[in-house]
Amino acid sequence: MSILGRLWARRRERPALVAVAALLAVSLSAYPVLDWWLRANVEFASAFRFGDFGAYTGAVDRWRAGEPLYRRTEDGGFWGTYLYPPVVVLLFWPFEALLAFRDGAMAWLLASGVFLWLGLQALVAALGYDPRWYERLGLAWLLAGFHPVLLTAKLGQTALFMGGLLSFAAAALVRDGRSRRKAAEASDADPWDRPLALLAGAATAAVGVVKFAYAPVGAHLLHDRRRLVGALLAVPPVAWLSIRFFGVGAHLTYLDVLRWGVAQGSDGARSPTLWLAPYYKPLAWLPAAQVFRLAASAATAGLAVLAPQRARREVFALGVAAVPLVTPQTYAYYFVALLPAAVVLLAGELDGDGYPELVLLGVLLVHFHSYGLRFLVVTVPNAVPAFEALRPVYLLLQPGLWGNAVLVGLAAVRVVQATDLPELAADRLPAGDRSTAGPTDGD
């Protein structure tokens, strides 16, 4: 039976699930057309200018010309310039060297978009679903209608590529769980006995190399030493490549870039009424946001270490979903990373008769984040001046904050349930056993 057929078959059993799924599907399907209309008729809708891709190709130009890779602004910072590790320049080099700017940006968009599309299909297949050809094509259209994906495309950002890497990492993790043998759990087992675990770790490490801000995605590496080995094996060749092409000096400057980025994330947030489409400040309303980020990151790592093997999916979803929430400097296009986490969570909730509606609701809120926030803090106050009284809590009206929190919270609850910590699991959601198999096959 097709995925759509399975969903429709549950319409009487789970009417809320079918209703939320239909609302999400309609919203995603309609958005490409809506975005086209907005760009043609309203001033605030952004066009495809590929501004961030221009920063990447600018770094390529400087490298090829023998100039410093990182360029400081007049205030001593790095705003609007290249902010990635030196080695990532090699990722953009073919698109700058072989094509004109706009052609290169479109090629980068197409390549990274297809990569994400293929990665999600690989993940869905690993979870045991066999989508029909029209569902595969439909997935491409739904991806194009997911606002953070379209926002990423307009900027020429890396979020589609990162989402693809995470999707393939999740697919390898799930397949490893299905295929591992009991002997592979022995303490003296050969790490090479599980190549998929190594692959999942290496793909996750690649995400962290491209952007250190995605560090929480490494939670599942703490959960399994073979995945950790895979990540560690990926680092030396990348480090050698980076130093070989860019030297030590560029890497020392990159440490300044990281310090500047953390400081930027520690500053107070601009008012959401000064709206831009990438605006997302999930914790700026907290008086000690950095302390909370550190505590949340430590809690995520702790759960990853304590969780049993059967919770590998939930641990992966928790780490990935935490990225936009706890990263010091975050933007709405980071939500693309939530897609593989949402797919993993959705499969688990369906298998365990849990709350798949919550997963779809989280994705829907994330999809509505940018324009939903603008509607709440700009459009509504202009129409109803009394709404201005809520200005002190405008930051709490971010739809993406609540969607992100739903996904993180659900994943955390499921990990705690699987871990069975008495002091944390006293009040469980009634979803039964979250595993779909025993400890011998690990999934």
Order of alpha helices (4+ residues) and beta strands (2+ residues): alpha-alpha-alpha-alpha-alpha-alpha-alpha-alpha-alpha-alpha-alpha-alpha-alpha-alpha-alpha-alpha-alpha-alpha
